[in-house]
Amino acid sequence: MLTISENAAEVIKLILTGGESPEGAGLRISSPDGQAAAESLEAAVATAPEEDDEVVEQSGVRVFLDTQASTVLGDKTLDAERDDNGELGLTVSG
């Protein structure tokens, strides 16, 4: 199952709070083109998981994974780090 680091949880909380998301909302990671590759994944705020999504709840946040994302990220860690411009972004390791 995907692990969510404390840093990633803080970034997700900021994203959800900034968008004034309703209670129960989360970050949905999906593969819109159906490819099982990390570089094809997209993330967006979702008010609820879709029917076949895997729901990962850790550190006070919810992440919804579609079938392809669940396969790609199943043994990975979602983390956050600063880019060259000093902006925080989500990364996948493991």
DSSP file (Angstrom, degrees, kcal/mol; ACC not computed):
  #  RESIDUE AA STRUCTURE BP1 BP2  ACC     N-H-->O    O-->H-N    N-H-->O    O-->H-N    TCO  KAPPA ALPHA  PHI   PSI    X-CA   Y-CA   Z-CA
    1    1 A M              0   0    0      0, 0.0    73,-0.1     0, 0.0     2,-0.0   0.000 360.0 360.0 360.0 146.0    0.0    0.0    0.0
    2    2 A L        -     0   0    0     73,-0.1     2,-0.4    75,-0.1    75,-0.2  -0.340 360.0-145.0 -59.1 136.4    1.1    3.6   -0.7
    3    3 A T  E     -a   77   0A   0     73,-2.3    75,-3.5    70,-0.2     2,-0.6  -0.889   5.1-150.8-104.9 138.5    2.8    5.3    2.2
    4    4 A I  E     -a   78   0A   0     -2,-0.4    75,-0.2    73,-0.2    57,-0.1  -0.944  13.5-141.0-111.9 117.9    2.3    9.0    2.8
    5    5 A S     >  -     0   0    0     73,-2.8     4,-2.3    -2,-0.6     5,-0.2  -0.269  24.4-111.5 -71.2 163.1    5.1   10.9    4.5
    6    6 A E  H  > S+     0   0    0      1,-0.2     4,-2.0     2,-0.2     5,-0.1   0.895 119.7  52.7 -60.5 -40.3    4.5   13.6    7.0
    7    7 A N  H  > S+     0   0    0      1,-0.2     4,-1.9     2,-0.2    -1,-0.2   0.918 109.8  47.3 -62.5 -43.8    5.9   16.2    4.5
    8    8 A A  H  > S+     0   0    0     70,-0.3     4,-2.7     1,-0.2    -1,-0.2   0.894 109.3  54.7 -65.1 -39.1    3.5   15.0    1.8
    9    9 A A  H  X S+     0   0    0     -4,-2.3     4,-2.5     1,-0.2    -1,-0.2   0.898 107.0  50.6 -61.7 -40.1    0.6   15.0    4.2
   10   10 A E  H  X S+     0   0    0     -4,-2.0     4,-2.1     2,-0.2    -1,-0.2   0.905 110.9  48.5 -64.7 -41.0    1.3   18.7    5.0
   11   11 A V  H  X S+     0   0    0     -4,-1.9     4,-2.3     2,-0.2    -2,-0.2   0.923 112.0  49.0 -63.8 -44.2    1.5   19.6    1.3
   12   12 A I  H  X S+     0   0    0     -4,-2.7     4,-2.8     1,-0.2     5,-0.2   0.901 109.1  52.7 -63.6 -40.9   -1.8   17.8    0.6
   13   13 A K  H  X S+     0   0    0     -4,-2.5     4,-2.8     1,-0.2     5,-0.2   0.917 109.6  49.4 -59.8 -43.0   -3.5   19.5    3.6
   14   14 A L  H  X S+     0   0    0     -4,-2.1     4,-2.6     2,-0.2    -2,-0.2   0.908 111.6  48.9 -62.3 -42.2   -2.4   22.9    2.1
   15   15 A I  H  X S+     0   0    0     -4,-2.3     4,-1.5     2,-0.2    -2,-0.2   0.938 115.0  43.8 -62.9 -47.3   -3.8   22.0   -1.3
   16   16 A L  H  <>S+     0   0    0     -4,-2.8     5,-2.4     2,-0.2    -2,-0.2   0.893 116.4  46.3 -68.0 -40.1   -7.1   20.9    0.1
   17   17 A T  H ><5S+     0   0    0     -4,-2.8     3,-1.5    -5,-0.2    -2,-0.2   0.907 110.3  53.6 -68.6 -41.7   -7.4   23.8    2.5
   18   18 A G  H 3<5S+     0   0    0     -4,-2.6    -1,-0.2     1,-0.3    -2,-0.2   0.821 110.5  47.0 -63.0 -31.7   -6.4   26.3   -0.3
   19   19 A G  T 3<5S-     0   0    0     -4,-1.5    -1,-0.3    -5,-0.2    -2,-0.2   0.362 109.2-125.7 -89.8   5.2   -9.1   24.9   -2.5
   20   20 A E  T < 5 -     0   0    0     -3,-1.5    -3,-0.2     1,-0.1    -2,-0.1   0.913  41.3-170.5  49.2  49.0  -11.7   25.1    0.3
   21   21 A S      < -     0   0    0     -5,-2.4    -1,-0.1    -6,-0.1     3,-0.1  -0.371  21.5-108.5 -71.0 146.8  -12.4   21.4   -0.2
   22   22 A P    >   -     0   0    0      0, 0.0     3,-1.9     0, 0.0    -1,-0.1  -0.269  47.6 -78.1 -70.5 161.9  -15.4   19.8    1.6
   23   23 A E  T 3  S+     0   0    0      1,-0.3     3,-0.1     3,-0.0     0, 0.0  -0.342 120.9  31.1 -58.5 139.2  -14.9   17.4    4.4
   24   24 A G  T 3  S+     0   0    0      1,-0.3    -1,-0.3    -3,-0.1    37,-0.0   0.346  89.2 133.0  91.3  -6.1  -14.0   13.9    3.1
   25   25 A A    <   +     0   0    0     -3,-1.9    37,-0.3    23,-0.1    -1,-0.3  -0.270  28.8 169.5 -71.7 164.7  -12.2   15.3    0.0
   26   26 A G  E     -C   46   0B   0     20,-2.7    20,-3.0    35,-0.1     2,-0.6  -0.931  40.7 -78.2-159.4-178.2   -8.8   14.1   -0.9
   27   27 A L  E     -Cd  45  63B   0     35,-2.2    37,-2.6    -2,-0.3     2,-0.6  -0.855  42.4-153.5 -94.5 122.3   -6.1   14.0   -3.5
   28   28 A R  E     -Cd  44  64B   0     16,-3.4    16,-1.9    -2,-0.6     2,-0.5  -0.867   6.5-165.0-101.7 125.1   -6.9   11.7   -6.4
   29   29 A I  E     +Cd  43  65B   0     35,-3.3    37,-2.1    -2,-0.6     2,-0.3  -0.937  22.5 159.7-109.0 125.9   -4.1   10.1   -8.4
   30   30 A S  E     -C   42   0B   0     12,-2.6    12,-2.9    -2,-0.5     3,-0.1  -0.908  44.3-128.2-142.8 166.7   -5.1    8.6  -11.7
   31   31 A S    >   -     0   0    0     -2,-0.3     3,-1.9    10,-0.2    10,-0.2  -0.864  22.5-173.0-117.3  92.4   -3.7    7.5  -15.0
   32   32 A P  T 3  S+     0   0    0      0, 0.0    -1,-0.1     0, 0.0     9,-0.1   0.763  85.8  46.9 -62.7 -25.4   -6.0    9.1  -17.6
   33   33 A D  T 3  S-     0   0    0      7,-0.3     3,-0.1     2,-0.1     8,-0.1   0.402 112.4-117.5 -97.5   4.8   -4.5    7.3  -20.5
   34   34 A G    <   +     0   0    0     -3,-1.9     2,-0.3     1,-0.3    -3,-0.0   0.549  65.1 143.0  78.0   7.0   -4.6    3.9  -18.7
   35   35 A Q        -     0   0    0      5,-0.1     2,-1.3     2,-0.1    -1,-0.3  -0.627  51.5-138.1 -84.5 139.3   -0.8    3.4  -18.7
   36   36 A A        +     0   0    0     -2,-0.3     2,-0.3    -3,-0.1    -1,-0.1  -0.530  64.9 112.2 -93.5  67.4    0.8    1.8  -15.7
   37   37 A A    >   -     0   0    0     -2,-1.3     3,-1.6     1,-0.1     4,-0.4  -0.999  69.5-130.4-140.4 139.7    3.8    4.2  -15.5
   38   38 A A  G >  S+     0   0    0     -2,-0.3     3,-1.4     1,-0.3    -1,-0.1   0.856 106.8  57.9 -58.2 -37.7    4.6    6.7  -12.8
   39   39 A E  G 3  S+     0   0    0      1,-0.3    -1,-0.3    -3,-0.1    -3,-0.0   0.637 101.5  56.8 -71.4 -12.0    5.2    9.5  -15.4
   40   40 A S  G <  S+     0   0    0     -3,-1.6    -7,-0.3    -5,-0.1    -1,-0.3   0.478  84.7 109.2 -94.6  -2.5    1.7    9.1  -16.8
   41   41 A L    <   -     0   0    0     -3,-1.4     2,-0.3    -4,-0.4   -10,-0.2  -0.452  48.4-165.3 -79.2 147.0    0.0    9.8  -13.4
   42   42 A E  E     -C   30   0B   0    -12,-2.9   -12,-2.6    -2,-0.1     2,-0.4  -0.947   5.6-150.2-127.8 150.4   -1.9   12.9  -12.7
   43   43 A A  E     +C   29   0B   0     -2,-0.3     2,-0.3   -14,-0.2   -14,-0.2  -0.958  22.2 158.3-123.3 141.5   -3.1   14.3   -9.4
   44   44 A A  E     -C   28   0B   0    -16,-1.9   -16,-3.4    -2,-0.4     2,-0.2  -0.985  45.4 -94.8-154.6 154.8   -6.2   16.5   -8.7
   45   45 A V  E     -C   27   0B   0     -2,-0.3     2,-0.4   -18,-0.2   -18,-0.2  -0.550  43.0-171.5 -71.5 136.1   -8.4   17.4   -5.8
   46   46 A A  E     -C   26   0B   0    -20,-3.0   -20,-2.7    -2,-0.2   -25,-0.0  -0.990  27.7-144.0-131.4 140.7  -11.5   15.2   -5.6
   47   47 A T  S    S-     0   0    0     -2,-0.4    -1,-0.1   -22,-0.2   -20,-0.1   0.765  87.1  -4.2 -73.6 -23.9  -14.5   15.6   -3.3
   48   48 A A  S    S-     0   0    0    -22,-0.1    -1,-0.2   -23,-0.1   -23,-0.1  -0.978  84.1 -89.6-160.3 158.8  -14.8   11.8   -3.0
   49   49 A P        -     0   0    0      0, 0.0     2,-0.1     0, 0.0     6,-0.1  -0.386  43.1-114.6 -70.6 153.9  -13.2    8.6   -4.3
   50   50 A E    >   -     0   0    0      4,-0.1     3,-1.7    -2,-0.1    15,-0.1  -0.418  40.7 -90.4 -81.3 168.5  -14.6    7.0   -7.5
   51   51 A E  T 3  S+     0   0    0      1,-0.3    -1,-0.1    -2,-0.1     0, 0.0   0.824 123.5  33.8 -52.4 -44.4  -16.2    3.6   -7.3
   52   52 A D  T 3  S+     0   0    0      2,-0.1    -1,-0.3     0, 0.0     2,-0.1   0.335  90.6 124.2 -97.3   7.5  -13.1    1.5   -7.9
   53   53 A D    <   -     0   0    0     -3,-1.7     2,-0.4    13,-0.1    13,-0.2  -0.368  59.5-130.6 -70.4 144.6  -10.5    3.8   -6.2
   54   54 A E  E     -E   65   0B   0     11,-2.8    11,-2.8    -2,-0.1     2,-0.6  -0.814  23.8-144.3 -86.4 134.2   -8.3    2.5   -3.4
   55   55 A V  E     -E   64   0B   0     -2,-0.4     2,-0.5     9,-0.2     9,-0.2  -0.906  14.2-169.8-107.4 123.4   -8.5    4.9   -0.5
   56   56 A V  E     -E   63   0B   0      7,-3.0     7,-2.6    -2,-0.6     2,-0.5  -0.957   3.2-173.2-112.5 120.7   -5.3    5.5    1.6
   57   57 A E  E     +E   62   0B   0     -2,-0.5     2,-0.3     5,-0.2     5,-0.2  -0.956  21.1 142.6-118.5 115.6   -5.8    7.5    4.8
   58   58 A Q  E >   +E   61   0B   0      3,-1.7     3,-2.2    -2,-0.5    -2,-0.1  -0.993  61.5   6.2-148.6 147.7   -2.7    8.5    6.7
   59   59 A S  T 3  S-     0   0    0     -2,-0.3     3,-0.1     1,-0.3    -1,-0.1   0.779 128.6 -55.7  52.3  32.7   -1.5   11.5    8.7
   60   60 A G  T 3  S+     0   0    0      1,-0.3     2,-0.3   -47,-0.0    -1,-0.3   0.606 116.1  99.5  80.6  11.9   -4.9   13.1    8.5
   61   61 A V  E <   - E   0  58B   0     -3,-2.2    -3,-1.7   -57,-0.1     2,-0.4  -0.901  59.8-138.6-128.0 160.1   -5.2   13.1    4.7
   62   62 A R  E     - E   0  57B   0    -37,-0.3   -35,-2.2    -2,-0.3     2,-0.4  -0.963  13.0-170.9-119.0 134.4   -7.0   11.0    2.1
   63   63 A V  E     -dE  27  56B   0     -7,-2.6    -7,-3.0    -2,-0.4     2,-0.5  -0.993   9.7-154.1-123.2 129.9   -5.5    9.9   -1.2
   64   64 A F  E     -dE  28  55B   0    -37,-2.6   -35,-3.3    -2,-0.4     2,-0.5  -0.902  10.3-165.7-105.7 128.5   -7.6    8.2   -3.8
   65   65 A L  E     -dE  29  54B   0    -11,-2.8   -11,-2.8    -2,-0.5   -35,-0.2  -0.955  11.4-142.3-117.6 125.5   -5.8    5.9   -6.3
   66   66 A D     >  -     0   0    0    -37,-2.1     4,-2.7    -2,-0.5     5,-0.2  -0.260  42.9 -89.6 -72.6 175.5   -7.4    4.6   -9.5
   67   67 A T  H  > S+     0   0    0      1,-0.2     4,-1.7     2,-0.2     5,-0.1   0.893 127.4  44.6 -56.8 -45.9   -6.5    1.0  -10.5
   68   68 A Q  H  > S+     0   0    0      2,-0.2     4,-2.4     1,-0.2    -1,-0.2   0.921 114.2  48.8 -66.5 -44.1   -3.5    1.9  -12.5
   69   69 A A  H  > S+     0   0    0      1,-0.2     4,-2.9     2,-0.2    -2,-0.2   0.887 109.1  53.9 -63.3 -38.4   -2.1    4.3   -9.9
   70   70 A S  H  X S+     0   0    0     -4,-2.7     4,-0.9     2,-0.2    -1,-0.2   0.889 109.9  47.8 -62.2 -39.7   -2.6    1.7   -7.2
   71   71 A T  H  < S+     0   0    0     -4,-1.7     3,-0.3    -5,-0.2     4,-0.2   0.929 116.6  42.3 -65.8 -46.2   -0.6   -0.8   -9.2
   72   72 A V  H  < S+     0   0    0     -4,-2.4     3,-0.3     1,-0.2    -2,-0.2   0.882 125.0  33.8 -68.8 -39.8    2.2    1.8   -9.9
   73   73 A L  H >< S+     0   0    0     -4,-2.9     3,-2.0    -5,-0.2   -70,-0.2   0.377  82.1 111.4-101.5   3.4    2.3    3.2   -6.4
   74   74 A G  T 3< S+     0   0    0     -4,-0.9    -1,-0.2    -3,-0.3    -2,-0.1   0.784  91.8  25.8 -51.6 -37.1    1.5    0.2   -4.3
   75   75 A D  T 3  S+     0   0    0     -3,-0.3    -1,-0.3    -4,-0.2     2,-0.2   0.104 107.5  98.9-114.8  21.2    4.9   -0.2   -2.7
   76   76 A K    <   -     0   0    0     -3,-2.0   -73,-2.3    16,-0.0     2,-0.4  -0.481  65.8-124.5-105.6 172.6    6.0    3.4   -2.9
   77   77 A T  E     -aB   3  93A   0     16,-2.7    16,-2.3   -75,-0.2     2,-0.6  -0.982  13.6-142.7-119.6 128.7    6.2    6.4   -0.6
   78   78 A L  E     +aB   4  92A   0    -75,-3.5   -73,-2.8    -2,-0.4   -70,-0.3  -0.817  37.0 164.0 -87.7 121.9    4.5    9.7   -1.5
   79   79 A D  E     - B   0  91A   0     12,-3.1    12,-2.9    -2,-0.6     2,-0.4  -0.696  29.9-129.1-130.4 179.9    6.8   12.5   -0.2
   80   80 A A  E     + B   0  90A   0     10,-0.3     2,-0.3    -2,-0.2    10,-0.2  -0.996  26.2 165.0-136.2 141.6    7.4   16.2   -0.7
   81   81 A E  E     - B   0  89A   0      8,-2.2     8,-2.0    -2,-0.4     2,-0.3  -0.981  37.5-100.2-150.2 162.2   10.5   18.2   -1.5
   82   82 A R  E     - B   0  88A   0     -2,-0.3     6,-0.2     6,-0.2     2,-0.1  -0.635  32.9-142.8 -85.3 139.4   11.5   21.7   -2.7
   83   83 A D    >   -     0   0    0      4,-2.5     3,-1.9    -2,-0.3    -1,-0.1  -0.182  42.3 -79.9 -86.1-172.9   12.4   22.2   -6.3
   84   84 A D  T 3  S+     0   0    0      1,-0.3    -2,-0.0     2,-0.1    -1,-0.0   0.729 132.5  53.3 -63.0 -22.5   15.1   24.6   -7.6
   85   85 A N  T 3  S-     0   0    0      2,-0.1    -1,-0.3     0, 0.0     3,-0.1   0.408 119.8-108.6 -91.6   1.1   12.7   27.5   -7.2
   86   86 A G  S <  S+     0   0    0     -3,-1.9     2,-0.3     1,-0.3    -2,-0.1   0.537  73.9 138.3  85.1   6.6   12.0   26.6   -3.5
   87   87 A E        -     0   0    0      1,-0.0    -4,-2.5    -5,-0.0    -1,-0.3  -0.669  54.0-120.7 -88.5 140.5    8.5   25.5   -4.2
   88   88 A L  E     +B   82   0A   0     -2,-0.3     2,-0.3    -6,-0.2    -6,-0.2  -0.576  38.0 169.7 -78.4 139.2    7.2   22.3   -2.5
   89   89 A G  E     -B   81   0A   0     -8,-2.0    -8,-2.2    -2,-0.3     2,-0.3  -0.976  35.3-102.3-145.0 158.7    6.0   19.5   -4.7
   90   90 A L  E     -B   80   0A   0     -2,-0.3     2,-0.3   -10,-0.2   -10,-0.3  -0.610  38.4-177.6 -83.4 141.3    5.0   15.9   -4.3
   91   91 A T  E     -B   79   0A   0    -12,-2.9   -12,-3.1    -2,-0.3     2,-0.4  -0.899  20.1-134.1-133.0 162.1    7.4   13.2   -5.3
   92   92 A V  E     +B   78   0A   0     -2,-0.3     2,-0.3   -14,-0.2   -14,-0.2  -0.973  28.0 171.8-119.6 132.5    7.4    9.4   -5.3
   93   93 A S  E      B   77   0A   0    -16,-2.3   -16,-2.7    -2,-0.4    -2,-0.0  -0.904 360.0 360.0-134.1 165.0   10.2    7.3   -4.0
   94   94 A G              0   0    0     -2,-0.3    -1,-0.1   -18,-0.2   -16,-0.0   0.414 360.0 360.0 108.8 360.0   10.9    3.7   -3.3
